[in-house]
């Protein structure tokens, strides 16, 4: 329910950015692959960390496994199937990290984490795209998304906002929503503005007004929506950001 609400608020495009880049990378676009690896490195670490139940950094072997699995997901993703690229990548990374842990001696404490996998998955050595997407159960996807929604609600509450506020302040017109999202992107990509938002919990409206072709009144009217989008962009809530990527310029 909340995901569909978010899609409405943020105006999700037909194809999200991750899927577009994945298809481009499949077709040999090296820059697309590089962009994926840089943008979704936190996603890989978070997914591996969910399996290992600890923080994963660049130097951990589990991160190398996750990175390799992400490459595998890029090559194996089928855009015709009814699943997002990040959903598919999450499943592949999770499976590969689990396989790695099972081969490691003295890691028996993780066995309980694998009960959601069937015996067929247990010993399956390859990845068939269609079967893999189907095997990644709905409740697993829902659990990750619920966790991200709870984190996002906590972020919003820190700025005196809620989902109910988003219902009231979401721009009704497509062009107004697109402009607000672009302003939020400007804030997150400008260190001075980002720090202003994080420290004072409000927008540097005067400075923004000098850089965009909209009035101060328009910025003020969409202030809460812009802040909500900026908070999402600055977060590591990758499933929720998937609903926004297609709108970025």
C-alpha positions as a Markdown table, in Angstrom:
| # | Residue | x | y | z |
|---|---|---|---|---|
| 1 | Unk | 0.0 | 0.0 | 0.0 |
| 2 | Unk | 2.7 | 2.5 | 1.1 |
| 3 | Unk | 4.8 | 1.6 | -2.0 |
| 4 | Unk | 2.0 | 2.5 | -4.3 |
| 5 | Unk | 1.5 | 5.7 | -2.4 |
| 6 | Unk | 5.2 | 6.5 | -2.8 |
| 7 | Unk | 5.0 | 5.8 | -6.5 |
| 8 | Unk | 2.1 | 8.3 | -6.7 |
| 9 | Unk | 4.0 | 10.9 | -4.7 |
| 10 | Unk | 7.2 | 10.7 | -6.6 |
| 11 | Unk | 5.8 | 10.0 | -10.0 |
| 12 | Unk | 7.8 | 6.8 | -10.9 |
| 13 | Unk | 8.7 | 6.5 | -14.5 |
| 14 | Unk | 8.2 | 3.4 | -16.7 |
| 15 | Unk | 11.8 | 2.2 | -16.1 |
| 16 | Unk | 13.9 | 3.1 | -13.1 |
| 17 | Unk | 17.5 | 4.2 | -13.4 |
| 18 | Unk | 19.0 | 1.0 | -12.2 |
| 19 | Unk | 17.2 | -1.1 | -14.8 |
| 20 | Unk | 18.1 | 1.3 | -17.6 |
| 21 | Unk | 21.8 | 1.2 | -16.6 |
| 22 | Unk | 21.7 | -2.6 | -16.2 |
| 23 | Unk | 20.3 | -3.1 | -19.8 |
| 24 | Unk | 22.9 | -0.6 | -21.1 |
| 25 | Unk | 25.7 | -2.5 | -19.2 |
| 26 | Unk | 24.4 | -5.8 | -20.7 |
| 27 | Unk | 24.9 | -4.3 | -24.1 |
| 28 | Unk | 28.5 | -3.5 | -23.4 |
| 29 | Unk | 28.3 | 0.1 | -22.0 |
| 30 | Unk | 31.3 | 0.2 | -19.7 |
| 31 | Unk | 30.3 | 3.6 | -18.3 |
| 32 | Unk | 26.8 | 2.3 | -17.4 |
| 33 | Unk | 28.4 | -0.6 | -15.5 |
| 34 | Unk | 30.8 | 1.8 | -13.7 |
| 35 | Unk | 27.8 | 4.0 | -12.7 |
| 36 | Unk | 26.0 | 1.0 | -11.3 |
| 37 | Unk | 28.9 | -0.1 | -9.2 |
| 38 | Unk | 29.5 | 3.3 | -7.8 |
| 39 | Unk | 25.8 | 4.2 | -7.1 |
| 40 | Unk | 24.8 | 0.8 | -5.7 |
| 41 | Unk | 27.9 | -0.1 | -3.6 |
| 42 | Unk | 26.0 | 0.8 | -0.4 |
| 43 | Unk | 23.1 | -1.4 | -1.6 |
| 44 | Unk | 25.6 | -4.4 | -2.0 |
| 45 | Unk | 27.0 | -3.8 | 1.4 |
| 46 | Unk | 23.6 | -3.5 | 3.0 |
| 47 | Unk | 22.3 | -6.7 | 1.4 |
| 48 | Unk | 25.4 | -8.7 | 2.4 |
| 49 | Unk | 25.2 | -7.2 | 5.9 |
| 50 | Unk | 21.6 | -8.4 | 6.2 |
| 51 | Unk | 22.8 | -12.0 | 5.7 |
| 52 | Unk | 25.9 | -11.6 | 7.9 |
| 53 | Unk | 24.1 | -9.6 | 10.5 |
| 54 | Unk | 27.0 | -7.1 | 10.8 |
| 55 | Unk | 28.4 | -4.1 | 9.0 |
| 56 | Unk | 30.2 | -4.8 | 5.7 |
| 57 | Unk | 33.0 | -2.5 | 4.5 |
| 58 | Unk | 35.1 | -2.4 | 1.3 |
| 59 | Unk | 37.8 | -4.7 | 2.8 |
| 60 | Unk | 35.5 | -7.6 | 3.8 |
| 61 | Unk | 35.5 | -10.7 | 1.6 |
| 62 | Unk | 31.7 | -10.7 | 1.7 |
| 63 | Unk | 31.8 | -7.4 | -0.1 |
| 64 | Unk | 33.9 | -8.9 | -2.9 |
| 65 | Unk | 31.3 | -11.7 | -3.1 |
| 66 | Unk | 28.5 | -9.2 | -3.2 |
| 67 | Unk | 30.3 | -7.2 | -5.9 |
| 68 | Unk | 30.7 | -10.4 | -8.0 |
| 69 | Unk | 27.1 | -11.3 | -7.5 |
| 70 | Unk | 26.0 | -7.8 | -8.5 |
| 71 | Unk | 27.9 | -8.3 | -11.8 |
| 72 | Unk | 26.1 | -11.6 | -12.2 |
| 73 | Unk | 22.8 | -10.0 | -11.6 |
| 74 | Unk | 23.5 | -7.3 | -14.3 |
| 75 | Unk | 24.3 | -10.0 | -16.8 |
| 76 | Unk | 21.4 | -12.2 | -15.8 |
| 77 | Unk | 18.6 | -9.6 | -15.4 |
| 78 | Unk | 15.7 | -10.0 | -17.8 |
| 79 | Unk | 13.8 | -6.7 | -18.2 |
| 80 | Unk | 10.8 | -8.5 | -19.6 |
| 81 | Unk | 10.1 | -10.2 | -16.2 |
| 82 | Unk | 7.9 | -8.5 | -13.6 |
| 83 | Unk | 10.5 | -7.8 | -11.0 |
| 84 | Unk | 12.8 | -4.8 | -10.6 |
| 85 | Unk | 16.5 | -5.0 | -11.1 |
| 86 | Unk | 17.3 | -4.3 | -7.5 |
| 87 | Unk | 14.9 | -7.0 | -6.3 |
| 88 | Unk | 16.7 | -9.5 | -8.6 |
| 89 | Unk | 20.2 | -8.2 | -7.5 |
| 90 | Unk | 19.2 | -8.5 | -3.9 |
| 91 | Unk | 18.3 | -12.1 | -4.4 |
| 92 | Unk | 21.5 | -13.0 | -6.3 |
| 93 | Unk | 23.7 | -11.2 | -3.7 |
| 94 | Unk | 21.9 | -12.9 | -0.8 |
| 95 | Unk | 22.3 | -16.4 | -2.4 |
| 96 | Unk | 26.0 | -15.9 | -3.2 |
| 97 | Unk | 26.9 | -14.6 | 0.2 |
| 98 | Unk | 25.0 | -17.5 | 1.8 |
| 99 | Unk | 26.9 | -20.0 | -0.4 |
| 100 | Unk | 30.1 | -18.3 | 0.7 |
| 101 | Unk | 29.3 | -18.5 | 4.4 |
| 102 | Unk | 28.3 | -22.2 | 4.1 |
| 103 | Unk | 31.7 | -23.0 | 2.7 |
| 104 | Unk | 33.5 | -21.3 | 5.6 |
| 105 | Unk | 34.5 | -23.4 | 8.5 |
| 106 | Unk | 33.2 | -22.3 | 11.9 |
| 107 | Unk | 30.3 | -20.3 | 10.6 |
| 108 | Unk | 27.5 | -22.6 | 11.8 |
| 109 | Unk | 25.8 | -19.7 | 13.6 |
| 110 | Unk | 24.3 | -18.6 | 10.4 |
| 111 | Unk | 22.4 | -21.8 | 9.6 |
| 112 | Unk | 19.1 | -20.4 | 11.0 |
| 113 | Unk | 19.2 | -17.6 | 8.4 |
| 114 | Unk | 18.9 | -20.0 | 5.6 |
| 115 | Unk | 15.6 | -21.7 | 6.5 |
| 116 | Unk | 13.8 | -19.7 | 3.9 |
| 117 | Unk | 15.6 | -21.5 | 1.1 |
| 118 | Unk | 14.3 | -24.7 | -0.4 |
| 119 | Unk | 16.5 | -27.8 | -0.8 |
| 120 | Unk | 16.4 | -27.2 | -4.5 |
| 121 | Unk | 17.9 | -23.7 | -4.0 |
| 122 | Unk | 20.3 | -25.2 | -1.5 |
| 123 | Unk | 22.2 | -27.2 | -4.0 |
| 124 | Unk | 21.4 | -25.3 | -7.2 |
| 125 | Unk | 24.7 | -24.2 | -8.6 |
| 126 | Unk | 23.6 | -21.9 | -11.4 |
| 127 | Unk | 21.2 | -19.0 | -11.8 |
| 128 | Unk | 18.3 | -19.3 | -14.2 |
| 129 | Unk | 16.8 | -15.8 | -14.5 |
| 130 | Unk | 13.2 | -16.8 | -14.7 |
| 131 | Unk | 13.4 | -19.3 | -12.0 |
| 132 | Unk | 15.4 | -17.1 | -9.7 |
| 133 | Unk | 12.9 | -14.2 | -9.9 |
| 134 | Unk | 10.1 | -16.6 | -9.1 |
| 135 | Unk | 12.0 | -18.2 | -6.3 |
| 136 | Unk | 12.6 | -14.9 | -4.5 |
| 137 | Unk | 9.5 | -15.0 | -2.4 |
| 138 | Unk | 7.1 | -12.2 | -2.0 |
| 139 | Unk | 7.4 | -12.1 | 1.8 |
| 140 | Unk | 11.2 | -11.7 | 1.6 |
| 141 | Unk | 10.7 | -8.7 | -0.7 |
| 142 | Unk | 8.0 | -7.3 | 1.6 |
| 143 | Unk | 10.1 | -7.6 | 4.7 |
| 144 | Unk | 12.9 | -5.5 | 3.2 |
| 145 | Unk | 10.5 | -2.9 | 2.0 |
| 146 | Unk | 8.7 | -2.7 | 5.3 |
| 147 | Unk | 12.0 | -2.1 | 7.0 |
| 148 | Unk | 12.9 | 0.7 | 4.6 |
| 149 | Unk | 9.5 | 2.3 | 5.0 |
| 150 | Unk | 9.9 | 2.3 | 8.8 |
| 151 | Unk | 13.3 | 3.9 | 8.4 |
| 152 | Unk | 11.9 | 6.5 | 6.1 |
| 153 | Unk | 9.0 | 7.3 | 8.4 |
| 154 | Unk | 11.6 | 7.8 | 11.2 |
| 155 | Unk | 13.6 | 10.2 | 8.9 |
| 156 | Unk | 10.4 | 12.2 | 8.2 |
| 157 | Unk | 9.5 | 12.4 | 11.9 |
| 158 | Unk | 12.8 | 14.0 | 12.6 |
| 159 | Unk | 11.8 | 16.9 | 10.4 |
| 160 | Unk | 8.3 | 17.1 | 11.8 |
| 161 | Unk | 6.7 | 15.3 | 8.9 |
| 162 | Unk | 4.7 | 12.1 | 8.3 |
| 163 | Unk | 3.2 | 10.3 | 5.3 |
| 164 | Unk | 0.0 | 12.1 | 6.0 |
| 165 | Unk | 1.8 | 15.4 | 5.4 |
| 166 | Unk | 3.0 | 14.1 | 2.0 |
| 167 | Unk | -0.6 | 13.4 | 1.0 |
| 168 | Unk | -1.3 | 17.1 | 1.7 |
| 169 | Unk | 1.8 | 18.7 | 0.2 |
| 170 | Unk | 2.5 | 16.5 | -2.9 |
| 171 | Unk | 2.3 | 18.7 | -6.0 |
| 172 | Unk | -0.7 | 17.7 | -8.0 |
| 173 | Unk | 0.7 | 18.7 | -11.4 |
| 174 | Unk | 3.4 | 16.6 | -13.1 |
| 175 | Unk | 5.6 | 19.5 | -14.0 |
| 176 | Unk | 5.5 | 20.9 | -10.5 |
| 177 | Unk | 6.4 | 17.5 | -9.0 |
| 178 | Unk | 9.3 | 17.2 | -11.5 |
| 179 | Unk | 10.6 | 20.6 | -10.6 |
| 180 | Unk | 10.4 | 19.9 | -6.9 |
| 181 | Unk | 12.3 | 16.7 | -7.3 |
| 182 | Unk | 15.0 | 18.4 | -9.3 |
| 183 | Unk | 15.4 | 21.0 | -6.5 |
| 184 | Unk | 15.7 | 18.2 | -4.0 |
| 185 | Unk | 18.4 | 16.7 | -6.1 |
| 186 | Unk | 20.2 | 20.1 | -6.3 |
| 187 | Unk | 20.1 | 20.3 | -2.5 |
| 188 | Unk | 21.6 | 16.8 | -2.0 |
| 189 | Unk | 24.3 | 17.4 | -4.6 |
| 190 | Unk | 25.5 | 20.7 | -3.2 |
| 191 | Unk | 27.4 | 20.1 | 0.0 |
| 192 | Unk | 26.6 | 23.5 | 1.5 |
| 193 | Unk | 22.9 | 23.1 | 1.0 |
| 194 | Unk | 22.9 | 19.5 | 2.2 |
| 195 | Unk | 24.6 | 20.5 | 5.5 |
| 196 | Unk | 22.2 | 23.4 | 5.9 |
| 197 | Unk | 19.3 | 21.0 | 5.6 |
| 198 | Unk | 20.8 | 18.4 | 8.0 |
| 199 | Unk | 21.9 | 20.9 | 10.6 |
| 200 | Unk | 19.0 | 23.4 | 10.6 |
| 201 | Unk | 16.3 | 21.0 | 9.3 |
| 202 | Unk | 15.1 | 23.5 | 6.7 |
| 203 | Unk | 15.8 | 24.5 | 3.2 |
| 204 | Unk | 18.2 | 27.4 | 2.2 |
| 205 | Unk | 15.4 | 28.9 | 0.2 |
| 206 | Unk | 17.1 | 32.2 | -0.6 |
| 207 | Unk | 20.1 | 30.5 | -2.1 |
| 208 | Unk | 18.0 | 28.0 | -4.0 |
| 209 | Unk | 15.9 | 30.8 | -5.4 |
| 210 | Unk | 18.9 | 32.3 | -7.2 |
| 211 | Unk | 19.7 | 29.0 | -9.0 |
| 212 | Unk | 16.3 | 27.8 | -10.2 |
| 213 | Unk | 13.6 | 29.3 | -12.4 |
| 214 | Unk | 10.8 | 29.2 | -9.9 |
| 215 | Unk | 9.6 | 31.7 | -7.4 |
| 216 | Unk | 10.4 | 31.8 | -3.8 |
| 217 | Unk | 6.6 | 31.3 | -3.2 |
| 218 | Unk | 6.7 | 28.1 | -5.2 |
| 219 | Unk | 9.7 | 26.8 | -3.3 |
| 220 | Unk | 8.0 | 27.6 | 0.0 |
| 221 | Unk | 4.8 | 25.9 | -1.1 |
| 222 | Unk | 6.6 | 22.7 | -1.9 |
| 223 | Unk | 9.1 | 22.9 | 0.9 |
| 224 | Unk | 8.0 | 19.8 | 2.8 |
| 225 | Unk | 7.8 | 17.7 | -0.4 |
| 226 | Unk | 11.3 | 18.9 | -1.4 |
| 227 | Unk | 12.7 | 18.0 | 2.0 |
| 228 | Unk | 11.1 | 14.6 | 2.0 |
| 229 | Unk | 12.6 | 13.8 | -1.4 |
| 230 | Unk | 16.0 | 15.1 | -0.4 |
| 231 | Unk | 16.0 | 12.9 | 2.7 |
| 232 | Unk | 15.2 | 9.9 | 0.6 |
| 233 | Unk | 18.0 | 10.7 | -1.9 |
| 234 | Unk | 20.5 | 11.1 | 0.9 |
| 235 | Unk | 19.5 | 7.8 | 2.5 |
| 236 | Unk | 20.5 | 4.2 | 1.7 |
| 237 | Unk | 16.8 | 3.2 | 1.2 |
| 238 | Unk | 17.4 | 1.7 | -2.2 |
| 239 | Unk | 14.1 | 0.0 | -2.8 |
| 240 | Unk | 12.2 | 3.3 | -2.1 |
| 241 | Unk | 14.7 | 5.3 | -4.1 |
| 242 | Unk | 13.9 | 2.9 | -7.0 |
| 243 | Unk | 10.5 | 4.7 | -7.2 |
| 244 | Unk | 12.2 | 8.0 | -7.7 |
| 245 | Unk | 15.2 | 7.3 | -10.0 |
| 246 | Unk | 13.3 | 7.6 | -13.2 |
| 247 | Unk | 12.4 | 11.2 | -12.3 |
| 248 | Unk | 15.9 | 12.5 | -11.8 |
| 249 | Unk | 17.6 | 14.7 | -14.4 |
